[in-house]
Amino acid sequence: MKISFIKWHNALIWFGLTTIIIWAVSGISHPLMAWFGPQAVKMFPPSLSITDQDALAVQQVIKQHQLSNATIAKIVPTADGPMLQLTETEQDDTPIKRRYFSLSDQQAVADYDQQQAAWLAAYYAGREVNDVRAITQVTEFSTQYPAVNRLLPVYRIELAGDDGLTVFVHTETNALASINNNTKRTMLSFFQALHTWQFLDFAGFGRVLLIALLMLTLVAMASTGLMLVISIARRKINAPARRWHRSLAYALWLPMLAWPASGFYHLLQGHFVESVAGIRLSESVDLQQWLVKTTTEAQWQHNFATAVGNKPTVNAVSLVKDNAQHYYRLSVANNRNEALSRQARFDGQTVETKVMYINSETGKLSQHTDKTQAITLLYQLIGANNHHKEIELVTRFGSGYDFRNKRLPFWIRLRFS
């Protein structure tokens, strides 16, 4: 039995050693991309100061242009002042149009989404809009924009310079989706070629099978080595190389088994579990409902101004509904300008300090909260009918909701009975 273990261990060691070197060296490129890749100059989205005139202008735009339905409607900051942004979708949930209306003159601004993308790219990169060299809409994940980035569709903006700086922005949320340069692209290609073997994607399950066999090689090598450690009695070993070998065997047998085990999980999940991306609201909002008032226009403006205070700085103002009631949701901005440490960025920072819901009929502050809105949206998205038993507001990235999801807080974990 001992001879058999030695035979198999010796036969597998070179295959296992080669696999370890390939995955370890290529794996190092992953943190290197984060350490040495380009960093955004601004960490929080652009904001705007909202007034009662802006809120009233939304209603005037809806009435003047006879707007009916939109999947997402919100007031967003732009290079040309606050605008009403409407996102419309097809039946297959693929966004086909994002329209903009100026709140200053209530006019439609044609083909503005690319201009918004260029402005956002310059904002996050700390560059001028004139530095933009090319803009391309990205509707599918690729090697240069992998599924780990979650957000779709986005715009790929190439900026002037020898470093090949490229910024991906999501105009629906004014979010920075990804940022690359020549150095990061080179490391990403190296990682995808040697660590994930993405060049074998054309083989489908064949790629999974090949990587799985290499992982089994590691398991077999570690297992046979462990059996030798157990079966061979401890004794004095004169050869230094053999002493080091035995000492390393004691230290590495558990990591050598845990590494391929966790790799198996990652491999199977990546191949068989569909990536969570591009989740869309299943119901559109009827914009005509925001024209309904139970007060005079002057009283409505007074109520709104009283409710929100003196021109609060917000990330956006969304038009949302909860069952039969309609609201303006004000996301009050986190106006922190100080540089964030790398750890703080990975822990996550909330982009808003508080949320206010304004009743669209009266202009008054509502008692409606994000908690009740989140429950409504969850039932709308997944059709859950059973009662929730726990609700938790998530303000930091962690297990179950990590930095790849990009958005904080805006996510409430619900456990069902």
C-alpha positions as CSV (number, residue, x, y, z in Angstrom):
1,M,0.0,0.0,0.0
2,K,2.8,2.4,0.9
3,I,4.6,1.6,-2.4
4,S,1.4,2.4,-4.3
5,F,1.1,5.8,-2.6
6,I,4.7,6.6,-3.4
7,K,4.2,5.5,-7.0
8,W,1.1,7.7,-7.6
9,H,2.5,10.6,-5.6
10,N,5.7,10.6,-7.8
11,A,3.6,10.2,-11.0
12,L,1.4,13.2,-10.2
13,I,3.8,15.6,-8.7
14,W,5.0,17.2,-11.9
15,F,1.5,17.6,-13.3
16,G,0.4,19.1,-9.9
17,L,3.5,21.3,-9.6
18,T,2.9,22.7,-13.1
19,T,-0.7,23.4,-12.3
20,I,0.2,25.1,-9.1
21,I,2.8,27.4,-10.8
22,I,0.3,28.4,-13.6
23,W,-2.6,29.2,-11.2
24,A,-0.5,30.8,-8.5
25,V,1.5,33.1,-10.8
26,S,-1.6,34.1,-12.8
27,G,-3.6,34.5,-9.7
28,I,-1.2,37.1,-8.4
29,S,-2.1,39.3,-11.4
30,H,-5.6,39.7,-9.9
31,P,-4.6,41.8,-6.9
32,L,-2.0,43.5,-9.0
33,M,-4.8,44.8,-11.2
34,A,-6.4,46.4,-8.2
35,W,-3.1,47.7,-6.7
36,F,-1.5,49.1,-9.9
37,G,-4.5,49.6,-12.2
38,P,-6.0,53.1,-12.8
39,Q,-8.1,54.7,-10.0
40,A,-11.0,57.0,-10.3
41,V,-10.4,60.6,-9.2
42,K,-14.0,60.9,-7.9
43,M,-15.4,58.1,-5.8
44,F,-19.0,59.4,-5.4
45,P,-21.5,60.2,-8.2
46,P,-22.2,63.8,-9.3
47,S,-24.9,65.6,-7.5
48,L,-27.3,68.5,-7.9
49,S,-29.3,71.0,-5.8
50,I,-33.0,70.3,-6.1
51,T,-35.6,73.1,-5.8
52,D,-39.4,73.2,-5.9
53,Q,-39.2,74.7,-9.4
54,D,-37.3,71.7,-10.6
55,A,-39.9,69.3,-9.2
56,L,-42.7,71.4,-10.8
57,A,-40.8,71.5,-14.1
58,V,-41.0,67.7,-14.2
59,Q,-44.8,67.9,-14.2
60,Q,-44.7,70.6,-16.9
61,V,-42.5,68.4,-19.1
62,I,-44.8,65.4,-18.7
63,K,-47.8,67.5,-19.6
64,Q,-46.2,69.4,-22.4
65,H,-44.8,66.3,-24.2
66,Q,-47.8,64.1,-23.2
67,L,-45.4,61.5,-21.7
68,S,-47.1,58.3,-20.6
69,N,-45.0,55.3,-19.5
70,A,-41.4,54.8,-18.6
71,T,-39.6,52.0,-16.8
72,I,-37.4,54.4,-14.9
73,A,-37.9,58.2,-14.5
74,K,-35.7,60.5,-12.5
75,I,-34.1,63.9,-12.3
76,V,-30.3,63.5,-12.8
77,P,-27.4,66.0,-12.8
78,T,-25.9,66.7,-16.2
79,A,-23.3,69.0,-17.7
80,D,-26.2,71.2,-18.7
81,G,-28.1,71.3,-15.4
82,P,-30.8,69.0,-14.0
83,M,-32.7,67.0,-16.6
84,L,-35.6,64.5,-16.5
85,Q,-34.2,61.1,-17.7
86,L,-36.6,58.5,-18.9
87,T,-35.5,54.9,-19.6
88,E,-37.8,52.8,-21.8
89,T,-37.5,49.1,-22.4
90,E,-38.6,46.4,-24.8
91,Q,-40.4,43.3,-23.8
92,D,-37.2,41.4,-23.4
93,D,-36.0,44.0,-20.9
94,T,-33.3,45.3,-23.1
95,P,-33.1,49.1,-22.8
96,I,-33.8,50.6,-26.2
97,K,-34.0,54.3,-25.4
98,R,-33.0,56.8,-22.8
99,R,-34.6,60.2,-23.3
100,Y,-33.7,63.5,-21.7
101,F,-35.7,66.7,-21.1
102,S,-34.2,69.9,-19.8
103,L,-35.9,71.3,-16.7
104,S,-34.8,74.8,-17.5
105,D,-36.9,75.2,-20.7
106,Q,-38.9,71.9,-20.6
107,Q,-37.6,70.9,-24.1
108,A,-36.5,67.5,-25.2
109,V,-32.7,67.1,-25.8
110,A,-32.1,64.7,-28.6
111,D,-29.5,61.9,-28.5
112,Y,-28.1,63.1,-25.1
113,D,-27.2,59.8,-23.6
114,Q,-23.8,59.7,-25.2
115,Q,-23.1,63.3,-24.0
116,Q,-24.1,62.2,-20.5
117,A,-21.7,59.3,-20.7
118,A,-18.8,61.5,-21.9
119,W,-19.5,63.9,-19.1
120,L,-19.6,61.1,-16.5
121,A,-16.3,59.6,-17.8
122,A,-14.5,62.9,-17.6
123,Y,-16.0,63.5,-14.1
124,Y,-14.7,60.1,-12.7
125,A,-11.4,60.2,-14.5
126,G,-10.7,63.9,-13.6
127,R,-10.3,64.8,-17.2
128,E,-12.0,67.2,-19.6
129,V,-14.8,66.2,-21.9
130,N,-12.7,67.3,-24.8
131,D,-10.3,64.4,-24.0
132,V,-12.9,61.9,-25.1
133,R,-11.8,60.2,-28.3
134,A,-14.4,57.5,-28.8
135,I,-17.7,56.4,-27.3
136,T,-19.2,52.9,-27.8
137,Q,-22.3,51.4,-26.2
138,V,-21.6,48.0,-24.7
139,T,-24.7,45.7,-24.4
140,E,-22.9,42.4,-23.7
141,F,-20.1,41.2,-21.4
142,S,-16.7,40.5,-23.0
143,T,-13.0,39.9,-22.1
144,Q,-12.5,43.6,-21.7
145,Y,-15.7,44.1,-19.8
146,P,-16.4,40.8,-18.0
147,A,-19.6,39.8,-16.2
148,V,-18.1,40.6,-12.8
149,N,-18.9,44.3,-13.5
150,R,-22.7,43.5,-13.4
151,L,-24.0,46.7,-15.0
152,L,-25.5,46.7,-18.6
153,P,-25.8,48.4,-20.9
154,V,-22.8,50.8,-20.4
155,Y,-20.8,53.1,-22.5
156,R,-17.1,52.5,-23.2
157,I,-15.3,55.9,-23.4
158,E,-11.7,56.1,-24.6
159,L,-9.8,59.1,-23.4
160,A,-6.8,60.8,-25.0
161,G,-3.3,59.8,-23.8
162,D,-0.6,57.2,-24.3
163,D,-1.9,55.1,-21.3
164,G,-5.0,54.0,-23.2
165,L,-7.3,55.1,-20.4
166,T,-10.8,53.7,-20.9
167,V,-13.8,54.3,-18.7
168,F,-17.1,52.4,-18.6
169,V,-20.1,54.3,-17.2
170,H,-23.7,53.4,-16.5
171,T,-25.9,56.4,-17.3
172,E,-29.0,54.9,-15.7
173,T,-27.4,55.2,-12.3
174,N,-24.6,57.7,-13.1
175,A,-22.2,55.0,-11.9
176,L,-18.6,54.2,-12.8
177,A,-18.8,50.6,-14.0
178,S,-15.1,50.0,-14.7
179,I,-11.9,51.8,-15.5
180,N,-9.0,50.3,-17.5
181,N,-5.7,51.3,-19.1
182,N,-3.0,49.5,-21.1
183,T,-1.3,48.0,-18.0
184,K,-4.6,46.7,-16.5
185,R,-5.7,45.3,-19.9
186,T,-2.4,43.4,-20.2
187,M,-2.7,41.9,-16.7
188,L,-6.4,41.1,-17.3
189,S,-5.5,39.2,-20.6
190,F,-2.8,37.3,-18.7
191,F,-5.2,36.4,-15.9
192,Q,-7.9,35.3,-18.3
193,A,-5.5,33.2,-20.4
194,L,-3.8,31.3,-17.6
195,H,-6.1,31.4,-14.6
196,T,-9.6,31.1,-16.0
197,W,-8.6,29.7,-19.4
198,Q,-11.1,31.9,-21.1
199,F,-9.6,31.2,-24.5
200,L,-11.3,27.7,-24.2
201,D,-14.8,29.2,-23.9
202,F,-15.6,27.9,-27.3
203,A,-15.3,24.4,-25.9
204,G,-18.1,24.9,-23.5
205,F,-18.2,22.1,-20.9
206,G,-14.9,20.8,-22.3
207,R,-13.1,23.7,-20.7
208,V,-14.8,22.9,-17.4
209,L,-13.9,19.2,-17.7
210,L,-10.2,20.0,-18.4
211,I,-9.8,22.4,-15.5
212,A,-11.7,19.9,-13.3
213,L,-9.2,17.2,-14.2
214,L,-6.3,19.4,-13.3
215,M,-7.9,20.1,-9.9
216,L,-8.4,16.4,-9.4
217,T,-4.7,16.0,-10.0
218,L,-4.0,18.4,-7.2
219,V,-6.4,16.6,-4.9
220,A,-4.8,13.2,-5.8
221,M,-1.3,14.6,-5.3
222,A,-2.1,16.1,-1.9
223,S,-4.1,13.0,-0.8
224,T,-1.3,10.6,-1.6
225,G,1.2,12.8,0.0
226,L,-1.0,13.0,3.2
227,M,-1.2,9.2,3.2
228,L,2.5,8.9,3.0
229,V,2.9,11.3,6.0
230,I,0.5,9.2,8.0
231,S,1.8,5.8,7.0
232,I,5.6,6.5,7.2
233,A,6.8,6.6,10.8
234,R,8.7,9.7,11.9
235,R,12.4,9.2,11.9
236,K,15.6,11.2,11.6
237,I,16.2,12.3,8.0
238,N,19.7,13.3,7.1
239,A,19.1,14.8,3.6
240,P,18.1,18.5,4.0
241,A,15.9,18.4,0.9
242,R,13.9,15.5,2.3
243,R,13.5,17.1,5.7
244,W,12.1,20.3,4.0
245,H,9.8,18.1,1.9
246,R,8.3,16.4,4.9
247,S,8.0,19.7,6.9
248,L,6.2,21.3,4.0
249,A,3.9,18.3,3.7
250,Y,2.7,18.8,7.3
251,A,2.1,22.5,6.6
252,L,0.5,22.3,3.1
253,W,-1.7,19.3,3.0
254,L,-4.8,21.2,4.2
255,P,-4.3,24.3,1.8
256,M,-3.5,21.9,-1.0
257,L,-6.9,20.2,-0.5
258,A,-8.9,23.3,0.2
259,W,-7.6,25.2,-2.8
260,P,-9.0,22.8,-5.5
261,A,-12.1,22.3,-3.5
262,S,-12.9,26.0,-3.5
263,G,-11.8,26.2,-7.1
264,F,-14.3,23.4,-8.0
265,Y,-17.1,25.5,-6.5
266,H,-16.0,28.6,-8.3
267,L,-15.7,26.7,-11.6
268,L,-19.1,25.0,-11.4
269,Q,-20.8,28.2,-10.3
270,G,-19.2,30.2,-13.1
271,H,-20.3,27.7,-15.7
272,F,-23.8,26.6,-14.5
273,V,-25.1,29.6,-12.5
274,E,-26.3,32.5,-14.6
275,S,-24.6,35.7,-13.8
276,V,-26.8,38.3,-12.0
277,A,-26.8,41.3,-14.2
278,G,-29.1,43.7,-15.9
279,I,-32.1,43.1,-13.5
280,R,-34.9,45.3,-14.7
281,L,-38.1,46.5,-13.1
282,S,-41.0,44.5,-14.4
283,E,-43.5,47.3,-14.2
284,S,-43.4,50.7,-15.8
285,V,-44.6,53.9,-14.1
286,D,-47.6,55.9,-15.5
287,L,-46.1,59.4,-15.7
288,Q,-49.5,61.0,-15.9
289,Q,-50.1,60.2,-12.2
290,W,-47.5,62.8,-11.3
291,L,-49.9,65.5,-12.7
292,V,-52.6,64.7,-10.1
293,K,-52.7,67.3,-7.3
294,T,-55.0,67.8,-4.4
295,T,-53.7,71.4,-3.8
296,T,-53.1,74.5,-5.9
297,E,-49.9,74.7,-7.8
298,A,-48.6,77.5,-5.5
299,Q,-49.5,75.5,-2.4
300,W,-47.9,72.4,-3.8
301,Q,-44.6,74.3,-4.4
302,H,-44.7,75.7,-0.9
303,N,-45.3,72.2,0.6
304,F,-42.4,70.8,-1.4
305,A,-40.0,73.6,-0.5
306,T,-41.0,73.2,3.2
307,A,-40.5,69.4,3.1
308,V,-37.1,69.3,1.5
309,G,-35.6,72.4,3.1
310,N,-33.1,74.8,1.5
311,K,-31.9,73.3,-1.8
312,P,-30.7,69.9,-0.6
313,T,-27.9,68.3,-2.6
314,V,-29.1,65.0,-4.1
315,N,-27.7,62.3,-6.3
316,A,-31.0,62.0,-8.1
317,V,-34.8,62.4,-7.7
318,S,-36.7,59.3,-8.8
319,L,-40.3,59.0,-9.6
320,V,-41.5,55.9,-7.8
321,K,-44.8,54.3,-6.8
322,D,-45.9,52.0,-4.0
323,N,-49.1,50.3,-4.9
324,A,-51.5,53.2,-5.7
325,Q,-49.4,56.0,-4.2
326,H,-46.8,58.0,-6.2
327,Y,-43.7,59.8,-4.8
328,Y,-40.6,61.8,-5.5
329,R,-37.7,59.9,-3.9
330,L,-34.9,62.2,-3.0
331,S,-31.5,60.6,-2.5
332,V,-29.6,63.1,-0.4
333,A,-26.0,62.9,-1.5
334,N,-23.0,61.9,0.6
335,N,-20.8,65.0,-0.2
336,R,-17.5,63.5,1.1
337,N,-14.6,64.7,-1.0
338,E,-11.7,63.2,0.9
339,A,-9.6,60.5,-0.7
340,L,-10.7,57.0,0.4
341,S,-8.3,54.2,1.3
342,R,-8.3,51.1,-0.8
343,Q,-9.8,49.1,2.1
344,A,-12.6,51.7,2.5
345,R,-13.4,51.4,-1.2
346,F,-13.6,47.6,-0.9
347,D,-15.7,47.9,2.3
348,G,-18.0,50.2,0.4
349,Q,-19.3,53.7,1.1
350,T,-23.0,54.7,1.0
351,V,-23.7,57.3,-1.7
352,E,-26.5,58.9,0.2
353,T,-27.0,60.1,3.8
354,K,-30.7,59.9,3.9
355,V,-33.8,59.5,1.7
356,M,-36.9,61.6,1.5
357,Y,-40.2,60.6,-0.1
358,I,-42.4,63.5,-1.2
359,N,-46.1,62.8,-1.9
360,S,-46.7,63.6,-5.6
361,E,-50.2,64.8,-5.0
362,T,-49.7,67.2,-2.0
363,G,-46.0,68.0,-2.2
364,K,-45.7,67.1,1.5
365,L,-43.1,64.9,3.2
366,S,-44.4,61.3,3.4
367,Q,-43.8,58.7,6.1
368,H,-43.1,56.2,3.3
369,T,-39.6,54.6,3.7
370,D,-37.0,52.6,1.7
371,K,-37.9,49.6,3.8
372,T,-41.5,49.5,2.6
373,Q,-40.4,50.4,-0.9
374,A,-37.9,47.6,-1.0
375,I,-40.5,45.0,0.1
376,T,-42.8,46.3,-2.7
377,L,-40.0,46.0,-5.3
378,L,-39.0,42.5,-4.1
379,Y,-42.5,41.2,-4.5
380,Q,-42.7,42.9,-7.9
381,L,-39.4,41.4,-9.1
382,I,-39.6,37.8,-7.8
383,G,-43.3,37.4,-7.1
384,A,-42.8,36.3,-3.5
385,N,-46.0,35.8,-1.7
386,N,-44.8,34.4,1.7
387,H,-44.2,36.7,4.6
388,H,-40.7,38.0,5.3
389,K,-39.4,37.5,8.8
390,E,-36.3,39.7,8.8
391,I,-35.2,42.9,7.1
392,E,-31.7,44.2,7.1
393,L,-30.3,47.4,5.5
394,V,-26.9,46.7,4.1
395,T,-24.4,49.6,4.3
396,R,-21.1,47.7,3.8
397,F,-20.0,45.1,1.3
398,G,-19.4,41.6,2.8
399,S,-20.4,38.0,2.3
400,G,-23.4,37.6,0.2
401,Y,-23.2,41.1,-1.3
402,D,-19.6,42.1,-2.2
403,F,-17.9,45.0,-3.9
404,R,-18.8,43.7,-7.4
405,N,-22.4,44.8,-6.8
406,K,-21.2,48.4,-6.8
407,R,-24.3,50.0,-5.1
408,L,-24.8,50.9,-1.5
409,P,-27.0,51.1,0.4
410,F,-30.1,50.4,-1.8
411,W,-30.2,46.7,-0.9
412,I,-32.2,45.2,1.8
413,R,-31.7,41.5,2.6
414,L,-35.0,39.7,3.2
415,R,-35.3,36.3,4.8
416,F,-38.6,34.5,4.4
417,S,-40.5,32.1,6.6
